[in-house]
Amino acid sequence: MKSLLTLILLFTFVELDTQDTNTVVNSGSGAKYFADRIEGSVSGKGPIREYYDNVKLFQKNVEINCNYAKLIINMNKSSLIGKVKLYQDELELITPRANYDGNLKFSETYDSVEINNLTTYLIADKAYYFSENNIADFYGNIKIENDSSILYSDRLKYNRINENSYAFGNVKVEGKYTHVMLYGDTVNNFPSENYSISKGNPLLVQIDTLQENETISFDTLQISSLQMEGYRELDNERYIFTDSVEIYKLNLKAKAKKAIYYKDKEFIELFDSPIIWFDSTQLYGDTVRIYFEGKNLKSIHSIGNAFSSSKNDTVLTKRIDQLLGDEIRIKFENKQITTVESYGNSKSLYFMSNKEGGDGVARNASDDIKIIFKNEKPDDIIWLGNNQGEYFPENILKEAIRTYYLPKFKWSEGKPKKINKKIINKRQ
């Protein structure tokens, strides 16, 4: 957005009090008009000067070209019409029509406005600039593009003093090289603080392309909430999601009241009653961390009051394998669970089966427990330290199966669904 700084001077070109000198007119503020033809007249609003064909206006380092200009001298207001082009240094602004009020220090464009400079391109339906409070306002189908991202919105407000910007309505920020998009009702940016905030159901979307043999698919990471804050510190870029947080990524789903996405460190931390879903497994805890390695899920770590539930029997749905401990860590390789490990005050409940069906349940307690998976199903269980166990045969389970569940048993429905976000903006 730094390129918008140069927009400010585009509208400081006149505080008009003009005198005719053939085809060159000098204003009291140093503005100069050139035209092939000039006409003067008087109206109910006072003296008027009209400039026709090849109109040029110079004010310090600003140049404005158009086909026609009309100046109401007493009101200090001017209109520019027809292929209006404003130049300043490397910046070019193009619009069909523009008005300027020298008394209010207020400028506006009509129909459309287009801005180009070395690094940034902007287009909108209309623009206003208030020079006294240094605020630029853009309205309608806004698109801003630089070398790294594109922003769309219905309105954009910019302060040239502190470089703060405020985007409103159907906001979409799209990364050109990272395949990351941010949606929200508002996105406000404060460059001096390396801080931004989005409210109104912000949604962060990251799309990764996956290729297996000759098949190409897309793995989408979505994080949504009611508010998102971004901190762009060196080597510690992070985004904080607050209230009704939901995460969606293929087989991984999550909910929490608060989450922090550490972009550089490649992990997400969830707080306040987090729930994780991975295939048939659910994980709970006081705090849960999700670690990534590039595009792939690396591990999930639940810290404090950790509890895991797995429905590995799709027919007998009450046979839910369970694990609890002070901490639980789930590890992955090639998108599949390899181990589930519980540390400290660990307990497990494991339902067994044979060819005929259910074959009872084993309930154990030990210091630590390690479950080894094969083909996404438990293959071996290792109990480490002070192991105590008991077995209950299938014939005594019957309908009282829940009485054998571990303390703090949890099972939650309503896992997050993919959000299909569409932004209506004719510039896209």
C-alpha positions in Angstrom: 0.0 0.0 0.0 3.0 2.3 0.2 2.5 3.1 -3.4 -0.8 4.9 -2.5 1.3 7.6 -0.8 1.9 9.1 -4.3 -1.8 9.4 -4.8 -1.9 12.2 -2.3 -0.2 14.8 -4.4 -2.3 14.1 -7.4 -5.1 16.2 -5.9 -3.1 19.1 -4.5 -2.9 20.9 -7.8 -5.1 23.9 -7.4 -6.3 26.6 -5.0 -7.6 28.4 -8.0 -7.6 32.2 -8.5 -6.9 32.5 -12.2 -6.1 35.2 -14.7 -6.1 34.9 -18.5 -2.9 35.2 -20.4 -3.7 34.1 -23.9 -3.6 30.3 -23.7 -1.6 30.1 -20.5 -3.4 30.8 -17.2 -1.6 31.1 -13.8 -3.4 30.5 -10.6 -2.5 32.3 -7.4 -1.1 29.1 -6.0 1.2 28.6 -8.9 -1.0 26.3 -11.0 -0.7 26.8 -14.8 -3.3 26.0 -17.4 -2.6 25.5 -21.1 -5.2 24.9 -23.8 -5.8 25.4 -27.6 -8.8 27.6 -26.8 -10.1 29.5 -23.7 -13.5 31.1 -23.3 -14.7 33.3 -20.5 -18.3 33.9 -19.3 -20.3 35.0 -16.4 -23.0 32.9 -14.7 -25.2 33.1 -11.6 -22.2 31.5 -9.8 -19.8 34.2 -11.0 -17.0 34.2 -13.6 -16.3 31.0 -15.5 -13.3 30.0 -17.5 -13.6 27.1 -20.0 -10.6 25.4 -21.6 -10.9 23.3 -24.8 -8.6 20.8 -26.5 -5.2 19.7 -25.3 -5.8 21.0 -21.8 -2.8 20.8 -19.5 -2.5 21.8 -15.9 0.8 22.0 -14.0 1.1 22.3 -10.3 4.6 21.7 -8.8 5.5 18.1 -9.9 1.9 17.3 -10.9 0.7 17.3 -14.5 -3.0 16.9 -15.6 -4.1 16.4 -19.2 -7.7 16.3 -20.4 -10.0 17.4 -23.3 -12.0 20.0 -21.4 -11.8 21.9 -18.1 -14.3 24.3 -16.5 -13.4 26.6 -13.6 -15.9 28.5 -11.5 -13.5 31.2 -10.2 -15.5 32.6 -7.2 -16.3 29.1 -5.9 -12.8 27.8 -6.5 -14.2 24.7 -8.1 -13.1 23.0 -11.3 -14.3 20.1 -13.5 -12.1 18.1 -15.8 -13.7 16.0 -18.5 -12.5 13.7 -21.2 -9.5 11.4 -21.0 -8.3 12.9 -17.8 -4.7 11.8 -17.0 -2.8 12.9 -13.9 0.9 12.3 -13.6 3.3 12.6 -10.7 6.7 11.1 -10.8 6.2 7.4 -11.8 2.5 7.5 -11.0 -0.3 7.8 -13.6 -4.0 8.3 -12.8 -6.6 7.9 -15.5 -10.3 8.7 -15.2 -13.1 10.1 -17.6 -14.0 12.9 -15.2 -12.7 14.6 -12.1 -13.8 17.4 -9.8 -11.9 19.5 -7.4 -13.1 21.9 -4.6 -10.2 24.1 -3.7 -12.0 25.5 -0.6 -12.8 22.1 1.0 -9.5 20.6 -0.3 -11.8 17.8 -1.7 -11.3 15.9 -5.0 -13.5 13.3 -6.6 -13.5 11.1 -9.7 -16.4 9.6 -11.6 -17.2 6.6 -13.7 -13.9 4.9 -13.0 -10.4 5.6 -11.8 -7.2 3.7 -12.7 -3.8 4.2 -11.0 -0.5 2.9 -12.2 3.0 3.2 -10.9 6.2 1.1 -10.9 4.8 -1.5 -8.5 1.1 -1.1 -8.0 -2.0 -1.0 -10.1 -5.4 0.1 -8.7 -8.8 0.4 -10.3 -12.1 1.5 -8.7 -15.5 3.0 -9.7 -14.9 6.2 -7.8 -12.3 8.0 -5.7 -12.4 10.8 -3.2 -9.5 12.7 -1.5 -9.7 15.0 1.5 -6.4 16.9 1.6 -6.9 18.5 5.0 -7.1 15.2 6.9 -5.0 13.3 4.3 -7.6 10.6 3.7 -8.2 9.0 0.3 -11.4 7.0 -0.3 -12.1 4.5 -3.1 -15.5 3.0 -3.8 -16.9 0.2 -5.9 -15.3 -2.9 -7.3 -11.8 -2.0 -6.1 -8.8 -4.0 -7.2 -5.2 -3.3 -6.1 -2.4 -5.4 -7.4 1.3 -5.3 -6.6 4.2 -7.7 -7.2 3.0 -10.1 -4.4 -0.8 -9.8 -3.9 -4.1 -8.6 -5.2 -6.8 -7.0 -3.0 -10.5 -6.7 -3.9 -13.1 -4.8 -1.9 -16.1 -2.6 -2.1 -14.4 0.3 -0.4 -10.9 1.3 0.6 -9.9 4.1 2.9 -6.3 5.3 3.1 -4.4 7.7 5.4 -1.3 9.1 3.8 0.3 10.2 7.1 0.5 6.9 8.9 -0.1 4.7 5.8 -3.0 2.9 7.5 -5.6 1.4 5.2 -9.1 0.1 5.8 -10.8 -2.2 3.3 -14.6 -2.8 3.6 -17.1 -5.1 2.1 -16.5 -8.4 0.3 -12.7 -8.1 1.0 -10.5 -10.7 -0.7 -6.7 -10.7 -0.5 -5.0 -13.1 -2.8 -1.3 -14.1 -2.8 0.3 -14.5 -6.2 2.9 -17.0 -5.2 1.8 -18.5 -1.9 -1.7 -19.7 -3.0 -3.1 -18.1 0.1 -6.3 -16.1 0.2 -7.9 -14.0 3.0 -11.7 -13.2 3.0 -13.5 -10.9 5.4 -16.0 -8.1 5.8 -13.2 -5.8 6.8 -9.4 -5.9 6.6 -7.5 -3.1 8.3 -3.7 -2.8 7.9 -1.3 -0.8 10.1 2.2 -0.9 8.5 4.1 1.0 11.1 3.0 -1.6 13.7 3.3 -4.6 11.3 -0.2 -5.4 12.3 -3.5 -6.1 10.6 -7.0 -7.1 11.8 -10.0 -8.6 10.0 -13.5 -8.8 11.4 -16.8 -10.2 10.1 -16.2 -13.9 9.6 -12.6 -13.8 8.2 -11.5 -16.9 6.4 -7.9 -17.8 5.6 -7.5 -20.3 2.7 -4.3 -22.0 1.6 -4.5 -24.3 -1.4 -1.7 -26.8 -2.1 -1.4 -28.8 -5.3 -0.8 -32.5 -4.7 0.5 -34.9 -7.3 0.5 -38.6 -7.0 1.7 -40.4 -10.1 -0.3 -38.8 -12.8 -3.2 -37.6 -10.6 -3.3 -34.0 -9.5 -5.5 -33.0 -6.5 -5.9 -30.0 -4.2 -5.4 -30.0 -0.5 -7.1 -26.9 1.1 -6.4 -25.5 4.5 -9.1 -23.3 5.8 -9.1 -21.3 9.1 -12.2 -19.3 10.0 -13.3 -17.3 13.0 -15.1 -14.1 14.0 -11.9 -12.1 14.2 -8.3 -12.5 12.8 -5.2 -10.5 13.8 -1.9 -10.6 11.9 1.5 -9.8 13.3 4.3 -9.7 10.7 7.4 -9.7 12.9 10.6 -11.0 11.3 10.8 -14.8 11.7 7.7 -14.8 13.8 4.8 -14.1 11.5 1.6 -15.2 13.1 -2.1 -14.9 12.9 -4.5 -15.0 15.8 -8.1 -16.3 15.3 -10.6 -15.5 18.0 -14.1 -16.8 18.7 -15.7 -19.8 16.9 -12.5 -21.0 15.3 -12.8 -23.8 12.8 -10.1 -25.5 10.8 -10.6 -27.7 7.7 -8.0 -29.7 5.8 -8.9 -32.9 4.0 -9.0 -35.5 6.8 -8.1 -33.0 9.5 -10.8 -30.9 11.2 -10.7 -28.8 14.4 -12.7 -26.4 16.6 -11.6 -24.0 19.4 -12.4 -20.6 20.8 -8.9 -19.3 20.0 -6.1 -20.4 17.6 -2.7 -19.0 16.6 -1.2 -19.9 13.2 2.6 -19.6 13.4 3.3 -19.3 9.6 7.2 -19.4 9.8 7.2 -22.2 12.4 4.6 -24.2 10.6 2.2 -25.0 13.4 -1.2 -24.1 14.7 -1.9 -23.8 18.4 -5.5 -24.1 19.7 -6.8 -23.0 23.1 -10.0 -23.1 25.1 -11.8 -26.4 24.6 -10.1 -27.5 21.4 -11.3 -30.6 19.5 -9.4 -32.3 16.7 -10.9 -34.8 14.2 -8.6 -37.0 12.1 -10.5 -39.7 10.2 -12.2 -41.7 12.9 -10.1 -40.3 15.7 -10.9 -37.3 18.0 -8.4 -35.6 20.3 -9.1 -33.2 23.2 -6.9 -31.3 25.6 -6.4 -27.9 27.3 -4.0 -26.9 24.5 -3.6 -28.7 21.1 -0.8 -28.0 18.6 -0.9 -29.1 15.0 2.5 -29.3 13.3 3.1 -29.3 9.5 6.1 -30.1 7.4 5.6 -28.3 4.2 2.2 -29.4 2.8 2.0 -32.4 5.0 0.7 -33.0 8.5 3.5 -34.0 10.8 2.1 -34.4 14.3 -0.7 -33.4 16.7 0.2 -32.7 20.3 -2.4 -32.4 23.1 -1.2 -30.9 26.4 -3.1 -31.1 29.6 -6.1 -33.3 30.2 -5.5 -35.1 26.9 -8.1 -37.5 25.7 -8.3 -39.5 22.5 -11.3 -41.4 21.1 -11.4 -43.6 18.0 -14.3 -45.4 16.3 -12.4 -48.2 14.5 -15.5 -50.4 14.3 -17.9 -49.0 11.8 -20.6 -51.5 12.6 -20.6 -51.6 16.4 -20.4 -47.9 16.9 -20.3 -48.0 20.7 -17.0 -49.8 20.6 -14.9 -46.7 20.9 -11.2 -47.1 21.6 -10.0 -44.6 24.2 -6.7 -43.1 25.5 -6.1 -40.5 28.2 -3.0 -39.0 29.8 -1.4 -35.7 30.8 -0.2 -35.4 27.1 -1.0 -37.3 23.9 1.0 -37.0 20.7 -0.2 -38.4 17.3 2.5 -38.8 14.6 2.0 -39.1 10.9 3.9 -40.3 7.8 2.6 -40.1 4.3 -0.7 -38.7 5.5 -1.3 -41.7 7.8 -1.2 -42.2 11.5 1.9 -44.1 12.6 1.8 -43.9 16.4 -0.3 -42.5 19.2 1.6 -41.9 22.4 0.3 -41.0 25.9 2.6 -39.6 28.6 1.9 -39.4 32.3 -1.0 -41.0 34.2 -2.0 -42.9 31.1 -5.0 -45.1 30.6 -6.3 -47.1 27.6 -9.5 -48.8 26.6 -9.1 -51.1 23.6 -11.9 -53.2 22.1 -10.7 -56.5 20.5 -12.3 -58.5 17.8 -12.0 -61.8 16.0 -13.6 -63.3 12.8 -16.9 -63.8 14.6 -17.1 -60.2 15.8 -16.4 -58.5 19.2 -14.0 -60.2 21.5 -14.2 -58.2 24.7 -12.3 -55.1 25.9 -9.0 -54.5 27.7 -8.6 -51.6 30.1 -5.1 -50.7 31.2 -3.2 -48.0 33.2 0.5 -47.2 33.2 2.9 -44.3 33.2 3.1 -44.1 29.4 1.3 -45.9 26.5 2.4 -46.2 22.9 0.0 -47.5 20.2 1.5 -48.5 16.8 -0.7 -48.2 13.7 -0.5 -50.2 10.5 -2.7 -49.4 7.5 -4.4 -46.7 9.7 -5.5 -49.3 12.3 -4.0 -50.1 15.7 -1.6 -53.0 15.3 0.3 -53.1 18.7 0.1 -51.5 22.1 3.0 -51.0 24.5 2.5 -50.1 28.2 5.5 -48.6 29.9 5.9 -48.4 33.7 3.6 -49.6 36.5 1.2 -51.4 34.2 -2.2 -52.5 35.6 -4.7 -54.2 33.4 -8.1 -55.9 33.3 -10.1 -57.7 30.7 -13.8 -57.9 30.2 -15.2 -60.6 27.9 -17.7 -59.8 25.2 -20.6 -61.6 26.8 -20.7 -59.3 29.8 -20.5 -56.1 27.9 -23.9 -56.2 26.2 -25.8 -52.9 26.6 -23.8 -51.7 29.5 -20.8 -51.1 27.3 -20.6 -47.4 28.3 -20.0 -48.3 31.9 -16.5 -49.6 30.9 -15.5 -46.3 29.2 -12.6 -44.3 30.7 -13.2 -41.3 32.9 -13.6 -38.0 31.0 -14.9 -39.8 27.9 -15.7 -37.4 25.1 -17.2 -37.8 21.6 -18.3 -34.8 19.5 -20.3 -34.5 16.4 -20.5 -31.5 14.1 -17.0 -31.4 12.6 -16.3 -28.4 10.4 -17.2 -28.4 6.8 -15.5 -26.8 3.9 -16.5 -23.2 3.2 -17.1 -22.3 -0.4 -16.5 -18.6 -0.5 -17.6 -16.5 -3.5 -16.8 -12.8 -3.7 -18.8 -10.7 -6.3 -16.4 -8.2 -7.9 -16.4 -7.5 -11.6 -12.6 -6.9 -11.4 -11.9 -10.6 -10.6 
